[in-house]
Amino acid sequence: MGLLTEGGSVLRDWIGHAIFSRVAGPDGPDNRARIHGTPGPRWFGPDRPVRRVHGDASMFIGGLSALLLQSLHPLAMAAVAGHSGFRGDPWGRLQRTSTFLAVTTYGTADSAQRAVDRVRAVHETVRGTTADGEEYRASDPRLLCWVHVAEVDMFLRAHQRYGARPLDGEGCDAYVADMARIATALGVPDPPVDRAGLAERLADYRGELRATAEARSTARFLLLHPPVPLLARLPYGALAANSVSLLPVWASRALWLPRVPPAESICVHPLGTALTATIRWALAPTHDTTP
């Protein structure tokens, strides 16, 4: 029994290290120690829903869903395609995003503000023209708001379906309000502060959304040609399928992503639950889903 227990611990540590190093990067352990260990006031206390959501393994599915949904705004997609370098360095982009979420969610208020200031400075340099001749600026408040509401919606959907401790109605509204704190700091005017406001804001963007060739190409890259080792292809496939299943039907149709509802209920969702449970097991208690 002791050997079996030790073997299980070694396996868990190996899987946990592999996941954490991919998500957090080589500086992940140092960043985690600094983020969680530095004393001082935080934007969010330990009881806030944003901490529960962002610390759960469901974020792996929600994050991919958010990227797919965000791609449906042609100006947001043009900015990503032209400036983010996600194809050449997808893990670097993931690690930067992961670190930003960790700092603003768990770090000191001063560290969170510095992280926001850095992002805003980068946004000021991201501008250009789409293939259709439309100008875009990453600092455009309306574009920032789209990226924000798409992210919040997908993170919350993923948590409610796959999270270890789904939120009640009041907690869901509080999560949207928590995220509004970060959005305001990033330059989003009047972000929604509850689920009703979030749904209303998302609906307000429908007329601006469409799947460009860049958006569909990005979906194929993320779902069919991921930069993951061969051994990780099967679990990544389960993650990808569940990310697609979270999308609104109109969004998956726009991206030409196949959906078979009976198969989702019978196969896809159970696989997603098993996958997030495995990630949660591998990253706890000595590891975390955030840096």
PyMOL commands that set and color helices and strands:
alter all, ss='L'
color gray80, all
select helices_A, chain A and resi 2-24+28-37+49-54+59-70+74-83+90-106+109-125+141-162+169-186+195-204+206-208+213-224+230-246+249-254+261-283
alter helices_A, ss='H'
color red, helices_A
select strands_A, chain A and resi 127-129+135-137
alter strands_A, ss='S'
color yellow, strands_A
deselect
rebuild
show_as cartoon
